[in-house]
């Protein structure tokens, strides 16, 4: 698996031996904690740079005990929650990323969200994981499921258990449902309160201060900066590039200028219907917040190629955005 592995949820990744060695990608997604399921084969190579490890030497064989009296599942749960609560990301990996790490990840999802084994595995497959769990591990996961079910009911479908379901569970549920093929008359939201649709939704639900937000005219014929060139190329965007490597930003107060290296990416959003990535960025020297729209052409089958093309064509706005971030956004636009 390239990069930091496959993203399972915000801040949570599942990977193999390749993911365990790609430090640059780990830095890109702020990995601070790693669960190494095969410490006898892969050493903890990032400890020297301050990344914290929880290490198990699970052999990928019949006699291996992954969990005894729920000790491992509790250790993993506490370790992952520590990493996420401190603002980092967590990578769970084994050698191939198909069996041991899948079981450990499934046990975390089952414990955190009160999911059944079937539901947890369904979600991993949906996220692109090739699940190939050894039969002996499947039996152990089934036993863990029984122990969990004896304490509280487990969700086996994709409807919320109750009105006060944990918000992160709702996010994963909606991600799964939105990614499923639908029949023309199928209504998956029946009986579920659906918020008013927004064309663009931020993670903070627009709660921070927008008094300094500058409104852009999306119908303007604007230009794109091309790195290393003195002239700009025409494109449709929320910005206007001019010669001399300067950028003109149209605001309500008039035109202002900045250098390409003054752009600081803040956060990314999606306009799903029009297949557009929206970057909110800062120009600290001007005290300015503005938007840059990136129309995504999904004809290329390779998301990595699309991401590289976007970074090249939309420099400098996307120069501070990692390729893995762009690939994840592009994947969402496919649905």
Secondary structure per residue as TSV (DSSP state, phi and psi in degrees):
chain	resnum	aa	ss	phi	psi
A	1	X	-	360.0	124.3
A	2	X	-	-72.7	158.6
A	3	X	T	69.8	-150.8
A	4	X	T	-82.4	14.3
A	5	X	-	100.3	-167.1
A	6	X	E	-92.1	134.1
A	7	X	E	-77.2	122.3
A	8	X	E	-94.4	-41.4
A	9	X	E	-154.9	175.3
A	10	X	T	-57.4	119.4
A	11	X	T	80.8	5.6
A	12	X	E	-128.5	124.2
A	13	X	E	-130.8	148.4
A	14	X	E	-121.2	131.4
A	15	X	E	-145.7	-177.4
A	16	X	-	-120.1	-159.8
A	17	X	T	-62.8	-33.5
A	18	X	T	-67.1	-43.2
A	19	X	T	-63.0	-31.5
A	20	X	T	-74.2	-8.8
A	21	X	T	-113.2	-8.3
A	22	X	-	-89.8	82.2
A	23	X	H	-67.1	-36.2
A	24	X	H	-60.6	-46.5
A	25	X	H	-65.5	-35.5
A	26	X	H	-63.0	-40.8
A	27	X	H	-64.0	-39.1
A	28	X	H	-57.9	-37.5
A	29	X	T	-103.2	11.7
A	30	X	T	62.0	44.9
A	31	X	E	-65.3	125.2
A	32	X	E	-119.0	-19.6
A	33	X	E	-133.0	141.2
A	34	X	E	-133.1	131.6
A	35	X	E	-101.3	109.6
A	36	X	E	-95.8	111.8
A	37	X	S	-87.9	-4.9
A	38	X	B	-139.1	60.6
A	39	X	T	-62.8	-19.9
A	40	X	T	-76.0	-15.7
A	41	X	T	-110.6	-37.3
A	42	X	S	-123.0	118.6
A	43	X	-	-81.8	164.7
A	44	X	-	-81.8	80.1
A	45	X	T	-72.3	-16.4
A	46	X	T	-100.5	2.6
A	47	X	G	-59.5	-34.1
A	48	X	G	-68.3	-15.6
A	49	X	G	-105.1	14.6
A	50	X	T	94.4	4.7
A	51	X	-	-82.3	134.1
A	52	X	E	-88.5	140.3
A	53	X	E	-121.3	145.4
A	54	X	E	-119.3	115.3
A	55	X	E	-115.8	132.9
A	56	X	-	-126.3	145.2
A	57	X	B	-107.6	62.8
A	58	X	-	-79.0	122.7
A	59	X	-	-79.8	147.2
A	60	X	S	-89.2	59.7
A	61	X	S	-138.4	177.7
A	62	X	T	-63.4	-39.2
A	63	X	T	-83.8	0.5
A	64	X	-	-75.7	131.2
A	65	X	-	-102.2	113.9
A	66	X	S	-79.2	-35.1
A	67	X	-	-145.6	135.1
A	68	X	S	-129.8	118.2
A	69	X	T	58.2	33.9
A	70	X	T	62.9	18.1
A	71	X	H	-65.5	-48.6
A	72	X	H	-64.3	-45.5
A	73	X	H	-61.3	-37.7
A	74	X	H	-70.8	-41.4
A	75	X	H	-59.5	-46.7
A	76	X	H	-64.5	-44.4
A	77	X	H	-58.4	-49.8
A	78	X	H	-62.9	-39.8
A	79	X	H	-66.2	-45.5
A	80	X	H	-65.1	-44.4
A	81	X	H	-62.3	-37.4
A	82	X	H	-59.6	-46.3
A	83	X	H	-63.4	-44.3
A	84	X	H	-69.5	-41.4
A	85	X	H	-66.0	-26.4
A	86	X	T	-88.5	7.9
A	87	X	T	87.1	8.4
A	88	X	-	-98.2	-171.8
A	89	X	E	-120.8	160.3
A	90	X	E	-127.2	131.9
A	91	X	E	-109.7	125.6
A	92	X	E	-108.4	121.4
A	93	X	E	-138.2	153.9
A	94	X	-	-128.4	-164.6
A	95	X	S	-73.0	-46.1
A	96	X	S	-105.2	-12.5
A	97	X	S	69.3	28.6
A	98	X	S	-123.5	-24.2
A	99	X	S	-125.7	-73.8
A	100	X	H	-61.4	-49.2
A	101	X	H	-65.4	-32.6
A	102	X	H	-64.1	-42.1
A	103	X	H	-64.5	-43.3
A	104	X	H	-66.6	-41.8
A	105	X	H	-65.2	-42.6
A	106	X	H	-61.6	-41.2
A	107	X	H	-64.3	-36.1
A	108	X	H	-64.6	-47.1
A	109	X	H	-63.0	-39.1
A	110	X	H	-64.6	-43.7
A	111	X	H	-70.0	-42.8
A	112	X	H	-70.7	-42.6
A	113	X	H	-108.2	4.7
A	114	X	T	56.8	47.6
A	115	X	B	-95.6	151.7
A	116	X	-	-75.3	165.8
A	117	X	H	-60.6	-43.6
A	118	X	H	-59.3	-43.5
A	119	X	H	-67.1	-41.5
A	120	X	H	-63.2	-43.9
A	121	X	H	-66.5	-40.4
A	122	X	H	-56.1	-42.7
A	123	X	H	-68.8	-39.8
A	124	X	H	-62.2	-42.4
A	125	X	H	-64.0	-40.6
A	126	X	H	-60.1	-35.7
A	127	X	T	-79.5	3.2
A	128	X	T	97.7	6.8
A	129	X	-	-77.2	134.7
A	130	X	-	-87.0	97.7
A	131	X	-	-86.1	119.0
A	132	X	-	-139.0	67.5
A	133	X	-	-79.1	134.5
A	134	X	-	-62.6	143.2
A	135	X	H	-53.0	-38.4
A	136	X	H	-65.8	-34.3
A	137	X	H	-72.5	-35.3
A	138	X	H	-60.3	-41.3
A	139	X	H	-63.3	-41.0
A	140	X	H	-66.3	-37.8
A	141	X	H	-67.9	-36.0
A	142	X	H	-65.4	-38.7
A	143	X	H	-66.7	-38.6
A	144	X	H	-63.0	-39.7
A	145	X	H	-60.2	-42.2
A	146	X	H	-63.7	-40.3
A	147	X	H	-65.5	-40.5
A	148	X	H	-64.3	-44.3
A	149	X	H	-64.4	-25.1
A	150	X	T	-72.1	-16.9
A	151	X	T	-98.4	-36.2
A	152	X	S	-161.6	155.0
A	153	X	-	-65.4	147.2
A	154	X	-	-109.6	139.8
A	155	X	B	-76.8	130.5
A	156	X	-	-114.2	-8.5
A	157	X	S	-124.5	-168.6
A	158	X	S	-109.0	23.0
A	159	X	S	-95.1	144.8
A	160	X	-	-63.8	144.4
A	161	X	S	-69.0	-35.8
A	162	X	S	-157.7	172.0
A	163	X	T	-68.0	-23.1
A	164	X	T	-102.7	28.8
A	165	X	-	-57.3	146.2
A	166	X	-	-60.3	136.9
A	167	X	H	-58.8	-39.0
A	168	X	H	-66.2	-30.8
A	169	X	H	-66.2	-39.0
A	170	X	H	-63.4	-39.0
A	171	X	H	-62.9	-46.0
A	172	X	H	-66.2	-39.2
A	173	X	H	-60.7	-48.7
A	174	X	H	-64.8	-36.0
A	175	X	H	-61.3	-43.8
A	176	X	H	-65.6	-48.6
A	177	X	H	-63.8	-43.1
A	178	X	H	-66.1	-20.8
A	179	X	T	-91.6	1.3
A	180	X	S	-91.7	144.4
A	181	X	-	-65.6	138.9
A	182	X	-	-118.3	144.1
A	183	X	-	-74.8	152.5
A	184	X	T	-53.9	-36.6
A	185	X	T	-101.4	6.5
A	186	X	-	-76.0	128.7
A	187	X	-	-117.3	97.8
A	188	X	T	-81.7	-6.9
A	189	X	T	-102.6	7.1
A	190	X	T	-61.8	128.6
A	191	X	T	81.8	-0.3
A	192	X	S	-114.4	131.6
A	193	X	-	-68.4	123.2
A	194	X	-	-111.3	123.6
A	195	X	-	-67.8	158.1
A	196	X	-	-59.1	132.1
A	197	X	-	-67.1	137.1
A	198	X	-	-119.9	141.7
A	199	X	S	-70.3	-23.7
A	200	X	S	-142.4	128.8
A	201	X	-	-130.2	126.8
A	202	X	-	-94.2	156.8
A	203	X	T	-62.7	-32.8
A	204	X	T	-88.6	9.0
A	205	X	T	55.4	39.5
A	206	X	T	58.6	34.7
A	207	X	-	-87.5	-17.0
A	208	X	S	-86.0	174.2
A	209	X	-	-71.1	121.9
A	210	X	-	-113.6	19.9
A	211	X	T	-63.5	-27.9
A	212	X	T	-95.4	6.5
A	213	X	B	-68.0	132.2
A	214	X	-	-99.7	129.5
A	215	X	-	-85.2	132.9
A	216	X	-	-109.2	151.7
A	217	X	-	-91.8	108.3
A	218	X	T	-68.8	-10.7
A	219	X	T	-94.8	-0.2
A	220	X	S	-68.1	146.3
A	221	X	-	-83.4	106.0
A	222	X	E	-115.5	176.2
A	223	X	E	-127.8	160.8
A	224	X	E	-118.5	135.6
A	225	X	-	-74.4	135.9
A	226	X	-	-115.1	118.1
A	227	X	T	-58.1	134.2
A	228	X	T	82.3	0.3
A	229	X	-	-116.3	148.1
A	230	X	S	-85.1	-14.0
A	231	X	S	-112.1	156.3
A	232	X	-	-102.3	156.5
A	233	X	E	-106.2	141.5
A	234	X	E	-71.9	140.0
A	235	X	E	-162.2	170.9
A	236	X	-	-99.8	124.0
A	237	X	S	-158.3	177.6
A	238	X	S	-88.6	5.0
A	239	X	S	-130.4	170.1
A	240	X	E	-133.1	120.9
A	241	X	E	-94.9	140.4
A	242	X	-	-121.2	175.5
A	243	X	S	-69.3	178.6
A	244	X	T	63.5	21.1
A	245	X	T	58.7	27.7
A	246	X	E	-106.8	158.9
A	247	X	E	-121.6	130.0
A	248	X	E	-100.5	130.9
A	249	X	E	-114.5	122.5
A	250	X	E	-85.2	118.4
A	251	X	E	-121.7	174.4
A	252	X	T	-63.7	-26.1
A	253	X	T	-89.1	-1.6
A	254	X	E	120.6	-167.8
A	255	X	E	-87.4	135.3
A	256	X	E	-125.8	159.0
A	257	X	E	-123.4	150.9
A	258	X	E	-149.2	164.9
A	259	X	E	-86.0	152.7
A	260	X	G	-55.7	-36.4
A	261	X	G	-76.4	-1.4
A	262	X	G	-88.6	-8.3
A	263	X	-	-76.0	128.4
A	264	X	E	-120.9	107.8
A	265	X	E	-60.2	137.3
A	266	X	E	-108.2	-57.8
A	267	X	E	-159.2	163.7
A	268	X	E	-120.0	146.8
A	269	X	E	-138.7	171.8
A	270	X	E	-126.1	140.6
A	271	X	E	-109.0	96.5
A	272	X	T	-64.5	-41.6
A	273	X	T	-65.0	-35.8
A	274	X	T	-103.8	13.3
A	275	X	T	52.4	54.1
A	276	X	E	-128.6	134.0
A	277	X	E	-93.8	133.5
A	278	X	E	-115.3	122.9
A	279	X	E	-101.6	123.0
A	280	X	E	-93.6	127.1
A	281	X	E	-135.2	164.8
A	282	X	E	-115.5	149.9
A	283	X	E	-124.0	87.6
A	284	X	G	-55.5	-35.1
A	285	X	G	-65.2	-24.2
A	286	X	G	-103.4	-3.5
A	287	X	T	60.8	37.8
A	288	X	E	-117.3	138.5
A	289	X	E	-117.5	132.9
A	290	X	E	-147.7	174.9
A	291	X	E	-116.4	149.6
A	292	X	E	-131.8	124.3
A	293	X	E	-97.7	136.4
A	294	X	E	-124.1	105.9
A	295	X	E	-76.5	127.9
A	296	X	-	-104.5	123.9
A	297	X	-	-92.9	113.4
A	298	X	T	-91.8	14.0
A	299	X	T	-67.7	-32.0
A	300	X	S	-72.8	128.6
A	301	X	S	-72.9	-19.0
A	302	X	-	-97.4	114.0
A	303	X	H	-63.1	-32.4
A	304	X	H	-64.1	-41.7
A	305	X	H	-64.5	-40.0
A	306	X	H	-62.8	-44.0
A	307	X	H	-62.0	-43.8
A	308	X	H	-64.1	-39.7
A	309	X	H	-64.7	-40.8
A	310	X	H	-65.3	-42.3
A	311	X	H	-62.8	-35.6
A	312	X	H	-73.1	-44.5
A	313	X	H	-79.4	-21.2
A	314	X	T	-116.8	30.1
A	315	X	T	-71.7	144.1
A	316	X	T	-93.9	3.3
A	317	X	T	-60.5	-37.2
A	318	X	T	-102.5	7.0
A	319	X	T	-67.8	-25.9
A	320	X	T	-94.1	7.4
A	321	X	S	-106.7	129.1
A	322	X	-	-70.9	154.2
A	323	X	H	-63.5	-35.7
A	324	X	H	-65.9	-36.3
A	325	X	H	-62.9	-44.7
A	326	X	H	-64.2	-41.0
A	327	X	H	-60.3	-40.7
A	328	X	H	-64.0	-41.5
A	329	X	H	-65.7	-40.1
A	330	X	H	-63.5	-40.0
A	331	X	H	-59.1	-39.2
A	332	X	H	-67.9	-30.7
A	333	X	H	-71.3	-17.4
A	334	X	T	-69.0	-25.2
A	335	X	-	-82.7	360.0
